[in-house]
Amino acid sequence: MPLSGARRVALALDALRHGWAIRVGDGPVLLPAETGFAPGAKAPRMLISAARAVTLKLSNQREAAVPEAPVLIRAAEAFDLETARAVADPALDLAHPMKGPFAAEPIADMDQARTAMELARLAGILPAYLVAPETDGDIQAVTPADLAEWKDTGRLAIASRARLPVAACEDAEIVAFRSLDDLREHVALVIGTQDGDRAPLVRLHSECLTGDILGSLKCDCGPQLDAALRAMAEEAGQGGWGVLLYLRQEGRGIGLVNKLRAYSLQDLGYDTVDANNRLGLPTEARDFPVAARMLDLLGVSSIRLMTNNPAKVAALEGVGVMVTERVPHQLPPNPHNARYLETKRDRTGHIL
């Protein structure tokens, strides 16, 4: 039986994590620079993201001049995996300060190139590939249409639900959501008694292992999570109810490993936005349609949203969620996250 497009994406993500090559559409074979497992592999070209191209001073060349467009580069000599990793990983910038000169070449199919970048992000690896490397082995094929199928939120369904008394409120229920071919399992915590005639207090909280579990002071995620649960418990005590959507989108969608890489760059003086971009990754990569689908499955059509980010309100309204009120959710800074909060305010539009 032929594989579905979503299943091909799942296999492609697995291949990238293992360091195996993929092919997008009828394009060339792509070997991930970070994880690539092909001893002796070399290639005349590399595909890198627009953000990484800016870091490498290629922003004035061809596709690099187009916002968010990946860039195909050629060097005087073929790239091997060691030199490719030096191009891809900003942690190696000091060890390998002299890169290039590079020439940017035309990209035959920009949709295929963007799909390759998105697959790398979803796999949690640096967005850089050897293009048409000398390598053997099976090649996992995937297309842009396959990725669209994999992302289709209609495939998300409620997998399980159970009563879950929590410290903030004993009257709570946890609901788990799962989509075939996607290992991420999102959850919702319903606080109080669901009332379809009353818009619930809702918080979209993207997973943050360091802040939620380990108590990191570099961000405000842990305190925001605790405060949201307390606010929902108070709402329930007054006859209302709340929904916490806990989304498995670590690091605003770039993954745990890349988030920690960004932390290392922040320690060198870069802010959150610049750190992500030096990695070749977007500042914002969260999937808000998933949150909309979760609310729909819960039977929620209108919400009061706890957020300081007007872009989050717009993103939800753009996928059909009625936001009747934006409820501010600001907490005091600490010496470790003050600059992080300033960056949110000054560069990503948060109201703080």
N, C-alpha and C positions, 0 to 999 in steps of 0.2 A: 504494500500500500504506500503511495507517495506521501512524503512528509508535508505537513501544513507549513505555511509561511512562518507562523509563530514558532513552530518546533525547529525550523531551520535557524531562526534567530537564537533560540536557546542553545543550540549546538554551536553556533558561531561564538557566543559569549563564553561558553565552556572552552572552546578552542583557544580563544585569546588569553584566557586565564592560564591555560597550560602552555602558552607560547607557540601554538600552532598557527599556520597560515590560513587566511580566509580569502575569498574573492567576492567582491560586491558586483552583482550583475555580470556584464561581460567585460568588466575592467580587469586590470592586472592582478596578479597574486600579491597579497599584502601580508607581511610578516611583522607582528608587533615588536617595536624596538625594545620595550622594557622587558617583556617576558620571553622574547623570541628564543626558541630552542631549535637551532639548526647550525651545528658546528661548521664553521667555514663559510657560512652564508654571506654573500655580498650582493650589493645592488647599486646601480648607477644613480638612483633617485630615492628621495624620501618624501613622504606626505606628512605634513605637520599642520597644526591648527593655526588659525589666524592670530590668536592671542600669543602663541609661542613665536610666530613669525615676527610680531612686533618686538618682542624681547630680543630677537636676533637681528633687529634693525632691517627687516625685510618688508616693512609696511608700505614702502613706496613701489613695490614691484607687482605688476600684473594682478593676479587674484588677491594678493595680500592687501591691495588697496580697496577691495570690496569687503565691507563689514561681514564678519563671521565666515568668510570664505576660506576653506583650507588652502594650503599652498604646497605646490609640488616643487621641490628644489633638487638641483644637481650640483655636485662639487667637482673639483678637478680630478679626484680619484673616487673610486667606488666606495660606498659606505659598507663597513662591516658592522656587526652588532655592537662592538665596543664604541666605535665612533658615532653610531646612530644613537646610543644611549646618552652620549655626551651632548648631542644636539637636543635630545628630548628632555633631559632631566636637569632642572636648574640647580640641584644640589651639586652637580658636577661642573658648574660654570667656572668656579674658581680653580678647580683642578685642570680644566681644559678651557682656558680663557680665549684661545685663538681658534675661532671656528670660521669656516669658509675660506675663500670667498664662495658664495653660493649664487647661482642663477635660478630665477623662478621660471618655470615652464608652463605652458597652457595645460589646463586640466580638461580632458575630453568630456567628462560627465560630472558636473558639479553635484548633482543629487547623490551619485554614488560616493563621491568624496565626503560629502557631509554625513552620509550614512556610516561610513567607516569611522569618522570622528565620534559619532554618537555611540556606536558599538563599543569603542574603546572606553568612553565615559561610563557606560552601563556595566562594563566588565571591571571597572575600578582601576584601570591602568592608564599610563600616560598616553595621550592621543598623538602617536607618532608611529609610522610604519616604514619599513623597507619596501620599496615598490619593485615588483618583478624580481625578487631575489633568486639566487641560484640555490634552490632547496628542493628536496624530495619529500615524499609523503602525501597523505591525503589533504585535499583542500576543501574546507567547508564553504559552500556557496550560499549566498544570501542576497536579497535584493532590497531596494528601498521600500517596495510594497510589502515585503515580508515584515520589515520593521514596523510599518504602519499597522499591520495586523497584530503584531505582538503588543503594541501599545494600546490597542482598542480596549477602552475601559468596559465595554459591554461583556468582556470575557471575565470580569471580576465578579465574584459571587460570595455570599456569606457561607463560610465553611463550618463555623461552630459558634455557639454562644453559651454563656453560663453566668450565673449570679457570682459577683465578685465584690464582697465588702472590702473597702479600702480605708486607709487611715482618715482620709478627708470625709468620707461618707459611707456608711454601711449599706445604704440602699443604692447599689450600683450593679451594672451588668456589663460584661465584656463581650464584644462581638469580634470574631476574627474573619478576615476576608482573604480570599486566595484566588489567583488567576493561574490557569494552566500555563506551563512553560516559563513562569516567573517565580523565582525562589523567594521573593520578598512577600511576607505575610503582614499586611497592615491590620491594625486593630482599632476599634472604637470603644470608648468607655462611656456608657450612658449613666449619668448621675441623676438620681431621682426617678420619678415616674413619667414616662413619655406621654406627652400631651400634644396631639396633632393640631390642636387649635391654638397653640402658643409657641412662638418661635423660641427655640432653645438658645441658651448661651453656648457658643461653639468656639473651640480653640483648635486650630490646625497646628500640631506640634510635630516637627520633623525630628526623627531619631537623632539623639546626640549622646553617644556612649560616654564621652568624657564629661559632659555636663550633667546628664540625667543620672548616671550611675556613680561616677567617680568624684563628682562634686567639683569639677574644674571651675576655676575662677576666671578663665580666659574668655568665657562667654556668659550669657545670661540665661541659658537654656534651662538648667536645673531649677533655679528660682522661678522662672516663668511657668514651668510645668507645675510646680507646687502651688503657686499662687492661682493658677487657672483652676486646679482641682478645688482649692478652698473657695474660690468665687462661685463655682458651680454648686458646691455643697450649700453655700449660703442661699443661692438661687432656689435649690430644692427645698430648703427650709421655709421659703416664702411661697411655696406652691408652684414654683417653676421647675425647670430641669435644664440639664446641660449635656453636651456631647464633646468629649475629647477625642479627636482623630489623631492617632499616633501613627505617623507615616514613616515607612522604612526608607528614608531618603537622607542618609547620613551626609553631613557636610553640605547641606543645600543641594544634594544630588550628585556630589563628586566622589562619594565613598569615603570610608574611614581612613584608608592608607593615604589617599591624596589629601584628605583634610589634615592629617598629621604632617604631611610634607609642607602644607601651607603654614601650619604652626611654626615649623622650623624657619621658614622664610620670614614670618612675622617677627621672630626673634632677631632677625638680621635688620629689621627696620621697615619692612614692607607692611602696608595695611592689608586688610582682608581681600579687597578687590585686586590689588596689584599682585599679591601672593598667588591667588588663583590664576590670574592671567599669565604669570611667569611659568606656571605649570602647563600652560596651554589650555586651561579649563575655563568654563564660563563662571561668572560671578553668581548667577542664579540658574539652577538646572532642576528645580523641583517640579513635580508633575501634579499640578492642581486638578486636572480632570479626574484623577484617581480619587481625590477628596470629594469631588462632586458626585461621582458614582457611589461612593460609600454613603453619602448623605441620602441619595436617592433610594438605595437599598434599605436604608433605615426608615424610609417614608418621610424624610425631612425636606421640605421645599423652601422654607424661609428660615433665616438664622440671624442671630445677633452675634457678630464676629468679634472675638477678642484679638486685636492686633494693633500694632503701631504702624503697619505697612499698608498704605493705600493701594499699592500695586497688587497686594494679595486680594483686597476687596475687588479690584477690577478683574483680576484673573478668574475669580470665582463667578462673578457676574457674567463674565464672558463665556462661561460654560453652563449657564442656566441656573445658577443658584441665586436666589433673592436674598440680598443682604439688607436687612431693614435697619441695622444700626452697626456702626463701628464702635466697639467698646475699647477704650485705651487700656493698654496692658504694660505700663512702664514701671520698672523697678530701679532702685538706686544703684549707681555704678560702684565698682570697687577699683582699687588701684591697678588690677590686672586686666580689667575689661573696659576701662574708660575709653581708650582709643578705639576699641572695637565698636563701642556704641556711637562714638563720634563718626566713625566711618559709615555706620548704618544711617545716621542722620544726614551726613554731608554728601555721601556718594550713592546711596541706594534709596533715598527718599523717605526714610522712616520719620515719623512724627515723634520726636523725643525732646 
